[in-house]
Amino acid sequence: MMGAHSVISFLLLAAVLLLSEEVTAFQSSLVGSAFTSIRSSSSSSSSQVVTSLYSSLDADPLGPGSSRNSASSPKMKKKDLRSLQRFLEVECWRSPNIRNLDRTLLAVADACKQINRIVQRAQTDDLYGAAIDPLTGEIAEENVQGEVQQQLDVLCNTIMLRAFCGASNNVVCAVASEEEPLPRTCADVMGYDNMIQSGEYVAVFDPIDGSKNIDASLPVGTVFGIYRSPEGSSAGIDGVNLDSFLQRGTKMVAAGYCLYSATTVLVLTLGSGVHIFTLDPDKQQFLQTHPNVRIPDVGSLYSFNEANYREFSEPVQKFLTNMKQAGALGGKKVSSRYVGALVADVHNILINGGIYGYPATRDNVNGKLRLLYESAPMAMIMEQAGGAGSTGHGRILDVLPPQPKKNKGGDKSDAASDEEAGKGIHVRVPTYLGSVENVYELEQCFRYYGEEEDNN
Ligand code: F6P
């Protein structure tokens, strides 16, 4: 199965890389032709208009020698913004806990840029639809979530796998993805049969969360977390050390998400605050636009899929009713916002305050969100921004993924079965994220109305 996926991924990736080059050429020609008429105008007023229009841009569309490049040009605001690269170099140098991770994180940022481009081109380049196995001509198999993999899912998964495993200085040794049933060693990902697997970290990720939103041109995102491998942990399936993945979220050393929306932003924590980097669309560079982001202590937004209200447990229903009855919170009118893409909804809460929730429902008794690569990274970000992440009964970061039952006998006598290993990796958890006051209130509702929700 993996072989067929690799072929699909490779073909899709090649197509997109070709497209990217075309896009760049097209964009340059567009910028060139759009400004031919302006250049040919000799009036000083038009050149002033252009100068002020582009005073905030680093890339001067008029090229070298234009009036904007003279010593009298207005100071460009962007020059004050720190690049992601510089930020990572300094942060990874000063903290021993994340030393050597800078190259990996830069590779992940590059992957986000590629995914951003793919998302933007999905409609024009027909990247929709189920992935087709080129060997059989048939629709690809269902993924571990029971959904037929889409071309976009396969493509973005490949890009993230390569970012963590290929573009770094081998500090990541294994990866687990929403799109893969089991974790894989980086040697396997990169096709190095005889490589001795080293590396102190493992990474978990959801390459493209909320991908169904793309048909309607709505936001989507990528989520990831990085853990340090515990020392002396035992070997597991196909060389993957499961203990490295089945850790509490408190053991994460870094977490982040990329939101592809009106702007493309990379939100990152390395364990000391949360920082937002916005993609400069001209330079294709992430710039630190929001250092040390703090979520408001209380917020007026709630972000739940209220269509499921009747399936929510009593504490959640009471909480939502109380919130609505409050009328206003933190000086603002209570309001509901729900995009249906975790990254977009959580980002809104991070910036404006309030609470995001995906509670248990009849169909999903532990909610819908996956602990490892959705809830835990988001909880780390929230906590690092001064907010909270809860299951309704306690910290998300304290939840230990279920440990697999070991096989008895057979070749892999001390390892778990594939099914058991997959359970731990893809376990779901009820998830509430947001302002500390709002999440506290939610937990109080669980305490007061008492219904057990977390069936882990
Ligand atoms: O990964 C699950 C997801 O796609 C999230 O991005 C999103 O928040 C959620 O599902 C939406 O689920 P629903 O459509 O049930 O509200």
Boltz pocket constraint, residues with backbone or C-beta under 6 A from the ligand:
constraints:
  - pocket:
      binder: B
      contacts: [[A, 209], [A, 210], [A, 211], [A, 305], [A, 340], [A, 341], [A, 342], [A, 343], [A, 345], [A, 368], [A, 369], [A, 374]]
      max_distance: 6.0
